[in-house]
Amino acid sequence: MITNKLPFEGKSGREVIDKLVSQDPEPPSALIESELDFDSVLLKALAKEPQDRYARATDFLADLEEQFTMLSDVGLWRERSLPNALSTGNFGSTNISITPQLEVTEYRPRAVTSPLQAAGLTSRLVEPNVTDRVSLAILPLRCLSADEPTQVLSVGLADTLITELSIVRSLIVRPTRAVLKYENIDIDLVVAGKQLEVQFILDGSVQSFGKKVRVAFRLLDVVEHKDIWSDRFELIGEDPFIVQDTVARRIVESLRINLTDYE
């Protein structure tokens, strides 16, 4: 949004995900000239490890506002136009509209709300319009192997995904207790989606061969009765928690990309 360039680009969703998992984004300071310290804020928001990222969107917003406030407090306003990328932006998967261009010709000391607040960004980040939120249910994975570790992954991975996606403000995710009744039963996904009253439903399977684990997913549009995304991942590992976290990270990013594009 700020640099007018995506942090990770590719010709396909898979290529973007691969870069997201294996590469670090280019620092904003290498792309734009600014008195603001965007590097510390944006690179923290894009950190690979969850403990290194912002815990809440409001914390992210506060740091952004602090940068703009520091700029205005010291009287550094100059005649300039902020990047056109500020005209529309995307925080996670929540679309945000901002005034087309911010022109500043002089510094006038006054009691002003931050540019983000003036643009209406604060309220939209903290309390997104309920009608704009996407409803999603994640069913327990169908277990295609009889061993106990794989059976544990069936519900464990679904629960991890539910937990990770529940913090995305633009999503309404059905809790684990609401989807447990669909474990190990054969049901039409459209029927399940209507029972759970969601727009989208994520279904998948898991199987193992020795230390190799394969998981497959597909995302169904309940209203249109059609698949809008599918993918498959293979990992090698013995620790089920590492497998869960690795797969969950890839699925979360892929869902954000595909749901946003689809919407």
C-alpha positions in Angstrom: 0.0 0.0 0.0 2.6 2.5 1.1 5.3 1.5 -1.4 2.9 0.7 -4.2 4.5 -2.7 -4.4 3.4 -6.1 -3.0 5.8 -7.6 -0.4 5.8 -10.9 -2.3 4.9 -11.2 -6.0 4.6 -14.2 -8.3 2.8 -15.6 -11.4 0.7 -17.9 -9.2 -0.6 -18.3 -5.7 1.8 -21.1 -5.1 4.8 -19.0 -6.2 3.7 -16.2 -3.9 3.4 -18.6 -1.0 6.8 -20.2 -1.6 8.4 -16.7 -1.5 6.4 -15.8 1.6 7.7 -18.9 3.4 11.4 -18.7 2.2 12.2 -15.1 1.6 12.2 -11.8 3.5 10.4 -8.8 2.0 12.3 -5.9 0.6 12.5 -3.0 3.2 10.3 0.0 2.3 13.3 2.3 2.6 14.7 0.6 -0.5 11.6 1.5 -2.5 10.6 5.0 -1.4 12.1 8.0 0.2 10.4 9.2 3.4 11.1 10.8 6.7 9.0 8.1 8.3 10.4 4.9 9.7 8.3 2.5 7.7 10.9 -0.3 7.9 10.4 -1.0 11.6 6.6 -1.0 11.3 6.0 -2.9 8.1 8.8 -5.5 8.5 7.4 -6.3 11.9 3.9 -6.8 10.4 5.4 -9.1 7.8 7.7 -11.1 10.2 7.8 -14.9 9.6 7.5 -16.0 13.2 4.1 -15.2 14.9 5.9 -14.0 18.1 7.7 -11.4 16.1 4.6 -9.9 14.5 2.0 -7.6 15.9 -0.4 -9.4 18.2 -3.3 -7.1 17.3 -4.2 -4.9 14.4 -4.7 -2.0 16.8 -1.0 -2.2 17.8 0.0 -2.0 14.1 -2.3 1.0 13.7 -0.8 2.7 16.7 2.7 2.4 15.4 1.7 3.8 12.0 -0.1 6.7 13.6 3.0 7.4 15.8 5.1 7.8 12.6 2.6 10.3 11.1 2.3 12.1 14.4 6.1 12.4 14.8 6.3 13.9 11.3 3.6 16.5 12.0 5.0 17.4 15.5 8.4 18.4 14.3 7.0 20.4 11.4 8.4 18.4 8.6 5.3 18.7 6.3 6.6 19.6 2.8 4.9 20.1 -0.5 4.5 16.5 -1.7 2.0 13.8 -2.6 2.1 10.6 -0.7 2.3 7.5 -3.0 -0.8 6.8 -5.0 -0.8 3.4 -3.3 -2.4 5.1 -0.3 -5.5 5.7 -2.3 -6.6 2.1 -1.7 -5.0 -0.4 0.6 -5.3 -3.9 2.1 -4.4 -4.8 5.7 -4.5 -8.6 5.8 -7.7 -9.2 3.8 -9.7 -6.1 5.0 -10.1 -3.7 2.1 -9.6 -0.1 3.1 -10.5 3.1 1.1 -8.6 6.3 1.7 -8.9 9.7 0.2 -7.4 9.6 -3.3 -4.4 11.7 -2.6 -3.0 13.7 0.4 -1.6 17.0 -0.6 0.3 19.0 2.0 1.7 22.4 1.2 2.6 23.8 4.6 2.9 23.0 8.2 0.2 24.5 10.4 0.4 23.6 14.1 -3.1 22.6 15.2 -4.9 19.9 17.1 -5.4 17.4 14.4 -6.2 13.8 14.4 -3.6 11.6 12.6 -4.0 11.2 8.8 -5.1 7.7 9.4 -7.9 8.8 11.7 -8.9 11.6 9.4 -9.2 9.0 6.6 -11.5 6.9 8.7 -9.0 4.1 8.9 -9.0 3.6 12.7 -12.7 2.7 13.0 -12.6 0.4 10.0 -9.7 -1.5 11.3 -11.0 -1.9 14.8 -14.6 -2.6 13.9 -15.0 -3.7 10.2 -18.5 -3.7 8.8 -20.1 -7.0 9.7 -21.7 -7.2 6.2 -18.3 -7.0 4.6 -17.0 -10.0 6.6 -16.6 -13.5 5.0 -18.0 -16.5 6.8 -16.0 -19.7 6.7 -16.2 -23.2 8.2 -13.2 -25.5 8.4 -14.2 -29.2 8.6 -12.0 -31.9 10.3 -9.8 -33.4 7.7 -10.7 -36.8 6.3 -8.1 -39.3 7.6 -6.9 -41.6 4.8 -4.5 -43.5 7.1 -5.2 -45.7 10.1 -2.3 -44.7 12.3 -2.9 -42.7 15.4 -0.6 -39.7 14.6 -2.5 -39.1 11.3 -5.8 -39.3 13.1 -4.7 -36.7 15.5 -3.8 -34.4 12.6 -7.3 -34.7 11.3 -8.9 -32.6 14.0 -5.7 -30.9 15.2 -4.9 -29.3 11.9 -8.5 -28.1 11.5 -8.4 -26.6 15.0 -5.1 -24.9 14.3 -6.5 -23.3 11.1 -9.6 -22.2 12.9 -7.5 -20.6 15.7 -5.2 -18.8 13.2 -8.0 -17.5 11.0 -10.2 -16.4 13.8 -8.0 -13.4 14.5 -8.5 -12.1 10.9 -11.1 -9.4 11.4 -12.6 -9.7 7.9 -13.5 -13.3 8.6 -16.2 -15.0 10.6 -14.9 -18.5 11.3 -17.1 -21.2 12.9 -15.5 -22.5 16.1 -14.1 -26.0 16.4 -17.0 -27.2 18.6 -19.4 -26.4 15.7 -17.6 -28.5 13.2 -16.6 -31.6 15.3 -19.9 -33.3 14.4 -18.7 -33.6 10.8 -15.7 -35.7 11.7 -15.5 -39.0 9.9 -18.9 -38.6 8.3 -19.8 -38.5 4.6 -21.8 -35.3 3.9 -22.4 -33.1 0.9 -20.3 -29.9 1.5 -23.1 -27.6 0.3 -25.5 -29.2 2.8 -22.8 -28.8 5.6 -22.2 -25.2 4.6 -25.9 -24.4 4.7 -26.2 -26.1 8.1 -23.3 -24.0 9.4 -24.7 -20.9 7.7 -21.4 -19.9 6.0 -20.4 -18.6 2.5 -17.3 -20.8 2.2 -16.3 -24.2 3.5 -12.8 -25.7 3.6 -12.6 -29.5 3.3 -9.5 -31.6 3.2 -7.8 -34.9 3.7 -4.6 -36.1 5.4 -2.6 -39.3 4.9 0.9 -40.5 5.9 3.6 -42.8 4.5 6.2 -43.3 7.1 7.6 -39.8 7.9 5.9 -38.2 4.9 2.6 -36.5 5.4 0.4 -35.3 2.6 -2.5 -33.0 3.1 -5.0 -31.8 0.4 -7.5 -29.0 0.7 -10.3 -27.5 -1.4 -12.3 -24.3 -0.8 -16.0 -24.4 -1.8 -18.3 -21.5 -2.5 -21.5 -22.7 -0.8 -23.7 -20.3 -2.6 -22.4 -20.9 -6.1 -21.8 -24.6 -5.5 -18.3 -24.6 -6.9 -14.7 -25.0 -5.9 -12.7 -21.8 -6.0 -9.3 -23.1 -4.8 -7.5 -26.4 -4.1 -4.0 -27.4 -3.2 -1.8 -30.2 -1.8 1.2 -30.1 0.5 3.7 -32.8 1.3 6.0 -32.6 4.4 8.5 -34.8 6.1 8.5 -34.7 9.9 7.7 -36.7 13.0 6.5 -33.9 15.3 2.7 -33.5 14.6 2.8 -29.9 16.1 5.5 -28.8 13.6 3.5 -30.4 10.8 0.3 -28.6 11.9 2.0 -25.2 12.2 3.8 -25.5 8.9 0.7 -26.5 7.0 -1.5 -24.0 8.8 0.9 -21.1 7.9 0.8 -22.0 4.2 -3.0 -22.5 4.1 -3.7 -19.3 6.0 -1.7 -17.2 3.5 -3.2 -19.1 0.5 -6.7 -18.5 1.8 -6.0 -14.8 2.3 -4.8 -14.5 -1.3 -7.6 -16.6 -2.9 -10.5 -15.3 -0.8 -9.4 -11.7 -1.4 -9.0 -12.2 -5.1 -12.3 -14.1 -5.4 -14.2 -11.4 -3.5 
